[in-house]
């Protein structure tokens, strides 16, 4: 996911700026920490008995990962980013994302964020699904 954001839209300095470190390294550190925490939250949510009983196949886990990642993407870019900018006292994004002006640059950013969260959700759901649906010694 981070590679897509970094190579597709040069977003790592922006992510780093939200943590007070407007550098590529600052963005990677912040993003990796967030990715781990968000992945752990996913595991906690889908491991609840009421949800776990519904996720009986790897495909079901995969779909839940994609839906979860889409919700995370909407929450982080649609809610948390504007709040962070307000807290930082910014009216514009703290770091330039792309050298492309206007609609083309904006579309590339949206596309990169969407694809990145889709990939994250696929990997998250597939990994959980493979681990969750594998046979145990008790299965005989």
N, C-alpha and C positions, 0 to 999 in steps of 0.2 A: 504494500500500500504506500509506504513512504517513498519508494522509488518512483511510483507513478506521480505522486505529488511533487517530488523533486524534479524529475526529468520532464514531466508533462507541463508543469506550470511554475516551476521555480518557487514553490511555496514554503520551503524550509526556513528561509529568513523571516517570513511572516509568522510562522508558527513560533519560531524562537523569540520574535519581538513580543509576542503575547506573554512570554515568560521573562521578559526583560533582557533577553540575549538575542538580538536581531542578527544572528549568524546562522550559517548552514548547520554547524555543529550544535548550536543551541536549539535549533528546530528539530534536529534528529533526536537529541536527548529528550526533549519535551514530548515529541511524538511517540517515541518508543515507550516511555513511561506510561503515557496515556493509553497506548495500544494494549499493553500488558494489563493495566487496571480495568479497561473496558472489556477485555477478554475474560478476566476473572469474574467480572460482574455477569457476563453472559453465562458462564459456567454455573454461577450461583443461581441464576434465574431458571435455567433449563434443568437444573438438578433437583428442583423442588418436586416432590412426589406428584403433585397434580399435573405438572408439565411433563415430567419424565415419562409418565404412563402414556402420554400422547405421542411421544417421539420414539417410535419403535423401529424406524428404519434410518439408514444413513441419509437417504433422500429427504426425509422429514427434518432431520437435523440440519441438513444443508439449507433447506428453505428457511428454517428458523434463523440460521446464521445470516442469511441475506436480508431477511426482514429486520432483524436486530441491527445490522450494520447500516441499513437505509435509515432507520430511526435515529441511530447515533449520528449519521451524517447530517440529517436534517436538524437535529438538536444542536450539534456543534457549530454548524455554519449558519443556521437560521436563528439561533437563540444565544448561544454562548459567545460566538464571535462578536455580534453587536454589543452584548453586555460588556465583554472585555474591552472593546474599543471605547465604550462610554466610561468605564472605570479608568482607563488610561488617558481620558480626556482627548480622544482623537475623533475627528470628523471623517477622516479618510483612513484607509488601510495603512498601518504603520510602515510597511515596507512595500516597494514596488514589486509586483508579482511577475509581470511579463513586460517585455519591451513593446508588445503589441497594444496599440491604443484601441479604445472603443469596444464595439460589439465583438469583434474577432477575439480579442484578448479575454473578454468576459466569458465568451462561449467556451474557449479553451480551458479556462479555470473551472467552470461548471462541469465540463466533460471530464476533466482530470479528477476532480473531487468525486464525481459520480462513479467513474470506473474504479478509482482507488477503494471506495467503500464497498463496491460490489465484489472486488477481489478479496478484500478483508473478510467480508461475510461468507464468501465461498470457502475460503481457507478455514475460518473459524468453525463454521458449521460442519464441514467435511471432517476436520480433525476431531471435533467432539463426537460426530457420528460414528467414525471408525472406532474410536475408543469405547464409546457407550454401547454400541451394538455388537461388539465382538463376543464370541462365546466365552463363558467362564467355566472353570472346572466343574462347577455344580450342575451345568447344563447336560452333562453326561457325555 
